[in-house]
Amino acid sequence: MERQTAAMRELSRRAIPEPAVVSGDVTAPIEQARLERRRQAAATEAAALRRARAERAARKGQAADGAIGRAARASRLGRTA
């Protein structure tokens, strides 16, 4: 019986080899994928914030241009009237 058990264990070891010893610096593949997803999410969030800030600045610029244009027209009208 022990001989059969030893033979089965040997076959199992050949079929499913033990993973190599991983040093502490090397992360597991699932951790690497998780870190990459976090990096991509952070980059996407940063890009969205930059885009939103640029759009907000453009809207404020247009509003300021409109206010300046109205003020300039009003002052010209005031002079001619």
VENZIJO-V347820 format. One record per backbone hydrogen bond with DSSP energy under -1.0 kcal/mol. CO is the residue of the C=O (numbers start at 1). NH is the residue of the N-H. E is the energy in kcal/mol with one decimal. If there is no record, write none. Layout:
[[CO:NH:E] [CO:NH:E]]
This chain:
[[1:5:-2.2] [2:6:-2.6] [3:7:-2.3] [4:8:-2.6] [5:9:-2.4] [6:10:-2.2] [7:11:-2.3] [8:12:-2.5] [9:13:-2.6] [10:14:-2.0] [11:15:-2.4] [12:16:-2.9] [28:32:-2.3] [29:33:-2.4] [30:34:-2.2] [31:35:-2.7] [32:36:-2.3] [33:37:-2.4] [34:38:-2.2] [35:39:-2.4] [36:40:-2.5] [37:41:-2.6] [38:42:-2.4] [39:43:-2.4] [40:44:-2.5] [41:45:-2.5] [42:46:-2.4] [43:47:-2.2] [44:48:-2.3] [45:49:-2.4] [46:50:-2.4] [47:51:-2.5] [48:52:-2.6] [49:53:-2.5] [50:54:-2.4] [51:55:-2.5] [52:56:-2.5] [53:57:-2.5] [54:58:-2.3] [55:59:-2.4] [56:60:-2.5] [57:61:-2.5] [58:62:-2.4] [59:63:-2.5] [60:64:-2.7] [61:65:-2.6] [62:66:-2.4] [63:67:-2.3] [64:68:-2.7] [65:69:-2.6] [66:70:-2.3] [67:71:-2.4] [68:72:-2.7] [69:73:-2.2] [70:74:-2.5] [71:75:-2.3] [72:76:-2.1] [73:77:-2.6] [74:78:-2.4] [75:79:-1.6] [76:80:-1.9] [77:81:-1.7]]
